[in-house]
Amino acid sequence: MVLGTVKIDSTRFWMTQLSNRDEDTREGYRLYFLKFCEWMGKSPNELIEMKKQALEHNGDRRENMVLEGKVKQFMSYLEHEAVTKQGKKGYGLGTRKMAFAGILSFFDHNQYPLSMKRGDRPSGDALGSRIPEKAEIVKLVNTAKSRRHRAVILFLKDSGLRLSDVVKLQWKDLQDFGEGFYGFKLITQKNKVKGSPFIGPEASQALEQLPRKKPRIFPIDATYLSAAVSDLIKEAGLGQGLTAHGLRKYFNTELEAARVPKEYRYAMMGKRVSVYDENRQRRLFEVYRENYDNLRVFGVVNQDEIVKQQGEEIKDLKRQLERVSQVEMQLAQLFTQQKAWVFVPRDRAEEAFTDIMGSKDKAQKVLAKLAEIRKRQAES
């Protein structure tokens, strides 16, 4: 179609200009821009002609901003009225941001940029913006029934990479640094940046459970894996605010808290150009290994959860005791494996301690010891 002076296919020209971008990004831009065209009832070339004529208008300057107003109306439509494939009314913030960026990209690359202000951009609470806690990652791994799903969660957590990069990695890319640490080199799918990521023992142990029949470590589409992780999050009862991308943020946040310099973190994550130099990769690895304990989720979490659980048990016991009026209580700490705090009425102490210790003799010894402690406290 040729309208006015527009003689080239604007969409094809746009896609050519985006050839250095990640395939998923390009496809997302194209998909939502075409939705905008459908909503407007115009072809891409007609939109270019519409903007061109608006710029040439010599009258009211507001005529130049008609298309920008339509974009804002379309964003509102996506948020409140449009129906998703799942039948849900209204698209999430991430989708609206991609649609907005795609529309702007189309006009920018066709040399007719839109005059949008910063406040025109979609805003709100992104569902994928939350950083998971260590205990949540453990729960996510334990919820996964598939070895591949468990491995990809730990791989994302250990490497800080995007799913689109992880699914492209092959077994031959892994370089053994010893003690369960592996490094590899890649060019990121999204921004075509060289990166030098690593994984540690938690991820590598999970990889050992996977078959090596195919060249790729995770021979699955990134979209499928992302949906699988989202399903696991729901199944684990972790609620909204968490996606696979949150594991990338976990990596960055944990190393930032460990005072790892930004340039090192970004080089590992593929967010900055990292020269493929063996000495530089070795320096990055030393930093990664020194700070890997900050990325661990097992071991540390188990102790945290024990303390938390014991705290809840104590609170529950206290709530029960508050309902008992004018009852003299005896507080004792039993040095058993659980090291639990026990609250018992004094007149039932021997019975309660016998149940706990499994022996009347042991219970009497504990009570005698407590009596000695009380006597010394009274004399001091």
C-alpha positions as CSV (number, residue, x, y, z in Angstrom):
1,M,0.0,0.0,0.0
2,V,1.3,3.5,-0.9
3,L,-0.3,6.5,0.8
4,G,0.9,10.0,0.1
5,T,4.7,10.1,0.0
6,V,5.2,6.9,2.1
7,K,6.7,4.4,-0.3
8,I,8.2,1.8,1.9
9,D,6.7,-0.9,4.2
10,S,7.1,0.9,7.5
11,T,6.7,-2.3,9.6
12,R,9.4,-4.2,7.6
13,F,11.7,-1.2,7.8
14,W,11.1,-1.1,11.6
15,M,11.9,-4.8,12.1
16,T,15.1,-4.4,10.1
17,Q,16.2,-1.6,12.4
18,L,15.5,-3.8,15.4
19,S,17.6,-6.7,14.1
20,N,20.1,-6.4,16.9
21,R,17.4,-6.8,19.6
22,D,16.3,-10.0,21.3
23,E,13.8,-12.0,19.2
24,D,11.3,-12.1,22.0
25,T,11.5,-8.3,22.4
26,R,11.0,-7.7,18.7
27,E,8.1,-10.1,18.5
28,G,6.5,-8.5,21.6
29,Y,6.9,-5.0,20.1
30,R,5.4,-6.1,16.8
31,L,2.4,-7.9,18.4
32,Y,1.3,-5.0,20.6
33,F,1.9,-2.4,17.9
34,L,-0.4,-4.4,15.6
35,K,-3.0,-4.4,18.4
36,F,-2.7,-0.6,18.4
37,C,-3.2,-0.5,14.7
38,E,-6.3,-2.7,15.0
39,W,-7.6,-0.5,17.8
40,M,-7.1,2.6,15.7
41,G,-8.5,0.9,12.6
42,K,-5.5,2.0,10.5
43,S,-2.5,0.3,8.9
44,P,1.1,1.0,10.0
45,N,1.7,3.1,6.8
46,E,-1.5,5.1,7.5
47,L,-0.3,5.9,11.0
48,I,2.9,7.2,9.6
49,E,1.0,9.4,7.1
50,M,-1.3,10.6,9.9
51,K,1.7,11.7,12.0
52,K,3.4,13.3,8.9
53,Q,0.4,15.4,8.1
54,A,0.0,16.4,11.8
55,L,3.6,17.7,11.8
56,E,3.0,19.7,8.6
57,H,-0.1,21.3,10.0
58,N,0.3,25.0,10.2
59,G,-2.7,25.8,12.4
60,D,-3.4,24.8,16.0
61,R,-0.4,23.1,17.5
62,R,-2.7,20.7,19.3
63,E,-3.3,19.1,16.0
64,N,0.2,17.8,16.1
65,M,-0.6,15.8,19.3
66,V,-3.7,13.9,18.2
67,L,-1.8,10.6,17.7
68,E,0.0,11.0,21.1
69,G,-3.5,11.3,22.7
70,K,-4.6,8.1,21.0
71,V,-1.6,6.3,22.4
72,K,-2.6,7.4,25.9
73,Q,-6.2,6.3,25.3
74,F,-4.9,2.9,24.0
75,M,-2.8,2.4,27.2
76,S,-5.9,3.1,29.3
77,Y,-7.8,0.6,27.1
78,L,-5.2,-2.1,27.7
79,E,-5.3,-1.5,31.5
80,H,-9.0,-1.4,32.0
81,E,-10.9,-2.9,29.1
82,A,-8.8,-5.3,26.9
83,V,-9.3,-9.0,27.6
84,T,-6.3,-11.2,27.8
85,K,-6.0,-14.7,26.3
86,Q,-6.7,-16.1,29.7
87,G,-10.0,-14.2,29.8
88,K,-8.8,-11.7,32.4
89,K,-9.9,-8.1,32.0
90,G,-7.0,-5.7,31.8
91,Y,-3.3,-6.3,31.0
92,G,-0.5,-6.2,33.6
93,L,2.0,-3.4,33.9
94,G,4.8,-5.4,32.1
95,T,2.6,-5.9,29.1
96,R,1.5,-2.3,28.9
97,K,5.1,-1.2,29.2
98,M,6.1,-3.4,26.3
99,A,3.2,-2.1,24.2
100,F,4.1,1.5,25.0
101,A,7.8,0.9,24.1
102,G,6.8,-0.9,20.9
103,I,4.6,1.9,19.7
104,L,7.3,4.5,20.4
105,S,9.9,2.4,18.8
106,F,7.9,2.1,15.6
107,F,7.6,5.8,15.1
108,D,11.1,6.5,16.3
109,H,12.7,4.2,13.7
110,N,10.5,5.5,11.0
111,Q,11.8,9.0,11.7
112,Y,8.5,10.4,13.0
113,P,9.0,10.2,16.8
114,L,6.0,10.8,19.1
115,S,6.2,13.6,21.7
116,M,5.3,11.6,24.8
117,K,6.1,12.9,28.3
118,R,7.6,10.9,31.1
119,G,4.3,10.8,33.0
120,D,2.6,9.3,29.9
121,R,4.4,6.0,30.5
122,P,2.5,3.1,32.1
123,S,3.1,3.1,35.8
124,G,2.1,1.1,38.9
125,D,3.3,-1.9,40.9
126,A,4.9,-4.4,38.6
127,L,3.9,-8.0,39.3
128,G,7.5,-9.0,38.7
129,S,9.2,-6.4,40.8
130,R,9.4,-8.2,44.1
131,I,12.6,-9.8,45.2
132,P,12.1,-13.3,46.7
133,E,13.3,-14.1,50.2
134,K,15.6,-17.1,50.7
135,A,12.9,-19.1,52.3
136,E,10.6,-18.5,49.4
137,I,13.2,-19.8,46.9
138,V,13.6,-22.9,49.0
139,K,9.8,-23.4,49.1
140,L,9.7,-22.9,45.3
141,V,12.4,-25.5,44.7
142,N,10.7,-28.0,47.1
143,T,7.4,-27.4,45.3
144,A,8.8,-28.3,41.9
145,K,8.2,-31.9,41.0
146,S,10.4,-31.8,37.9
147,R,14.2,-32.0,38.2
148,R,14.5,-29.6,35.3
149,H,12.3,-27.0,37.0
150,R,14.3,-27.3,40.2
151,A,17.5,-26.9,38.3
152,V,16.4,-23.9,36.4
153,I,15.2,-22.1,39.5
154,L,18.6,-22.6,41.2
155,F,20.4,-21.8,38.0
156,L,18.6,-18.4,37.7
157,K,19.3,-17.7,41.4
158,D,23.0,-18.6,41.1
159,S,23.7,-16.8,37.8
160,G,21.5,-13.8,37.8
161,L,20.8,-14.4,34.1
162,R,17.5,-13.9,32.1
163,L,15.6,-17.0,31.1
164,S,16.1,-16.1,27.5
165,D,19.9,-16.5,28.0
166,V,19.7,-19.6,30.2
167,V,17.7,-21.6,27.6
168,K,20.4,-21.0,25.0
169,L,23.3,-22.4,27.0
170,Q,24.8,-25.7,26.1
171,W,26.6,-28.3,28.2
172,K,29.8,-27.6,26.3
173,D,29.7,-23.9,27.4
174,L,30.3,-24.8,31.1
175,Q,33.9,-24.3,32.3
176,D,34.7,-26.2,35.5
177,F,36.3,-24.0,38.1
178,G,36.3,-26.7,40.8
179,E,34.4,-27.4,44.0
180,G,31.0,-27.2,42.2
181,F,31.7,-23.8,40.6
182,Y,31.2,-23.3,36.8
183,G,31.7,-20.4,34.6
184,F,30.7,-19.7,31.0
185,K,30.7,-16.9,28.4
186,L,27.8,-15.7,26.4
187,I,26.3,-12.9,24.4
188,T,23.0,-11.9,25.9
189,Q,19.9,-12.4,23.8
190,K,18.3,-9.1,24.7
191,N,21.0,-6.5,24.3
192,K,23.8,-8.5,22.6
193,V,26.2,-7.8,25.5
194,K,29.1,-10.1,26.4
195,G,28.8,-11.6,29.8
196,S,30.8,-13.8,32.2
197,P,28.3,-15.5,34.5
198,F,28.9,-18.3,37.0
199,I,27.0,-20.8,39.0
200,G,27.8,-22.4,42.4
201,P,27.3,-25.7,44.1
202,E,23.6,-25.4,44.7
203,A,22.9,-25.0,41.0
204,S,25.6,-27.4,39.8
205,Q,24.3,-30.2,42.1
206,A,20.8,-29.8,40.6
207,L,22.4,-30.0,37.0
208,E,23.9,-33.3,37.9
209,Q,20.4,-34.8,38.1
210,L,19.6,-33.8,34.5
211,P,20.2,-36.0,31.4
212,R,22.8,-34.8,28.8
213,K,21.2,-36.3,25.7
214,K,20.8,-32.9,24.0
215,P,23.3,-30.2,23.5
216,R,21.3,-27.5,25.4
217,I,21.2,-27.7,29.2
218,F,17.5,-26.6,29.2
219,P,16.1,-27.6,25.8
220,I,12.8,-25.8,26.4
221,D,11.3,-22.5,25.1
222,A,11.8,-19.5,27.4
223,T,8.1,-18.7,27.3
224,Y,7.2,-22.2,28.5
225,L,9.7,-22.1,31.3
226,S,8.6,-18.7,32.5
227,A,5.0,-19.9,32.6
228,A,6.1,-23.1,34.4
229,V,7.8,-21.0,37.1
230,S,4.7,-18.8,37.4
231,D,2.6,-21.9,38.0
232,L,5.1,-23.1,40.7
233,I,4.9,-19.7,42.4
234,K,1.1,-20.0,42.6
235,E,1.3,-23.7,43.7
236,A,3.8,-22.7,46.4
237,G,1.3,-20.1,47.7
238,L,3.8,-17.3,47.3
239,G,1.2,-14.9,45.8
240,Q,1.6,-12.0,43.4
241,G,4.6,-9.9,43.0
242,L,7.0,-12.7,42.1
243,T,8.2,-14.0,38.7
244,A,11.2,-15.8,37.3
245,H,12.8,-12.4,36.8
246,G,12.8,-11.8,40.5
247,L,15.6,-14.4,40.8
248,R,17.8,-12.2,38.7
249,K,17.0,-9.3,41.1
250,Y,17.8,-11.6,44.0
251,F,21.2,-12.2,42.6
252,N,22.0,-8.5,42.2
253,T,20.6,-7.5,45.5
254,E,22.4,-10.2,47.5
255,L,25.8,-9.3,46.0
256,E,25.1,-5.6,46.3
257,A,24.5,-6.2,50.0
258,A,27.8,-8.0,50.2
259,R,29.4,-4.8,48.7
260,V,30.4,-6.4,45.4
261,P,31.1,-3.5,43.1
262,K,28.4,-2.7,40.5
263,E,30.8,-3.3,37.5
264,Y,31.5,-6.8,38.7
265,R,27.8,-7.7,39.3
266,Y,26.8,-6.3,35.9
267,A,29.7,-8.2,34.1
268,M,28.4,-11.5,35.6
269,M,24.8,-10.7,34.7
270,G,25.6,-9.6,31.2
271,K,24.4,-6.0,31.8
272,R,27.7,-4.5,30.8
273,V,30.3,-5.3,28.2
274,S,32.7,-7.9,29.7
275,V,35.9,-8.5,27.7
276,Y,36.5,-12.2,27.0
277,D,39.8,-12.2,28.8
278,E,40.9,-15.2,30.8
279,N,42.5,-13.1,33.5
280,R,39.5,-10.9,33.9
281,Q,37.2,-13.9,34.1
282,R,39.4,-15.4,36.8
283,R,39.2,-12.1,38.8
284,L,35.4,-12.1,38.5
285,F,35.3,-15.7,39.6
286,E,37.3,-15.0,42.7
287,V,34.8,-12.3,43.6
288,Y,31.9,-14.6,42.9
289,R,33.3,-17.5,45.0
290,E,34.2,-15.2,47.9
291,N,30.6,-14.0,48.1
292,Y,28.7,-17.1,47.1
293,D,27.5,-17.8,50.6
294,N,25.3,-14.7,50.2
295,L,23.5,-16.4,47.3
296,R,23.0,-19.7,49.1
297,V,19.4,-20.5,50.2
298,F,19.9,-24.0,51.7
299,G,21.4,-24.6,55.2
300,V,21.0,-20.9,56.2
301,V,17.3,-21.0,55.5
302,N,16.7,-24.1,57.5
303,Q,18.1,-22.5,60.6
304,D,16.1,-19.4,60.1
305,E,12.9,-21.4,59.7
306,I,13.7,-23.3,62.9
307,V,14.1,-20.1,64.8
308,K,10.9,-18.7,63.3
309,Q,8.9,-21.8,64.0
310,Q,10.1,-21.9,67.6
311,G,9.2,-18.2,68.0
312,E,5.7,-19.0,66.7
313,E,5.4,-21.9,69.2
314,I,6.5,-19.7,72.0
315,K,3.9,-17.0,71.0
316,D,1.2,-19.7,70.9
317,L,2.1,-21.0,74.3
318,K,2.1,-17.4,75.7
319,R,-1.3,-16.8,74.3
320,Q,-2.6,-20.0,76.0
321,L,-1.0,-19.0,79.3
322,E,-2.6,-15.5,79.2
323,R,-6.0,-17.2,79.4
324,V,-5.0,-18.8,82.7
325,S,-5.5,-16.4,85.6
326,Q,-3.5,-16.3,88.8
327,V,-1.5,-19.4,88.0
328,E,2.1,-19.4,89.2
329,M,4.2,-20.5,86.3
330,Q,7.6,-22.1,86.2
331,L,9.9,-21.3,83.2
332,A,12.6,-23.9,82.4
333,Q,14.9,-24.4,79.5
334,L,15.6,-28.0,78.7
335,F,18.9,-28.7,77.1
336,T,17.6,-31.4,74.7
337,Q,18.3,-31.5,71.0
338,Q,15.4,-29.2,70.3
339,K,16.4,-26.7,73.0
340,A,12.7,-25.7,73.4
341,W,11.3,-23.3,75.9
342,V,8.6,-25.0,78.0
343,F,5.9,-23.3,80.1
344,V,4.1,-25.4,82.7
345,P,2.1,-24.7,85.9
346,R,4.2,-25.5,89.0
347,D,1.7,-27.9,90.4
348,R,1.9,-30.0,87.1
349,A,5.7,-29.6,86.7
350,E,6.7,-33.2,87.5
351,E,4.0,-34.6,85.3
352,A,4.8,-32.3,82.4
353,F,8.6,-32.9,82.7
354,T,8.1,-36.7,82.9
355,D,6.2,-36.6,79.6
356,I,8.9,-34.5,78.0
357,M,11.9,-36.4,79.4
358,G,10.4,-39.8,79.0
359,S,11.5,-40.7,82.6
360,K,10.3,-39.7,86.1
361,D,13.9,-39.9,87.4
362,K,15.2,-37.5,84.7
363,A,12.3,-35.1,85.4
364,Q,13.0,-35.1,89.1
365,K,16.7,-34.3,88.4
366,V,15.7,-31.3,86.2
367,L,13.3,-30.1,88.8
368,A,16.0,-30.4,91.5
369,K,18.4,-28.5,89.3
370,L,15.8,-25.7,88.8
371,A,15.3,-25.6,92.5
372,E,19.0,-25.0,93.0
373,I,19.0,-22.2,90.5
374,R,16.0,-20.5,92.1
375,K,17.8,-20.8,95.5
376,R,21.0,-19.2,94.2
377,Q,19.0,-16.4,92.6
378,A,17.1,-15.8,95.8
379,E,20.4,-15.6,97.8
380,S,22.1,-13.3,95.3
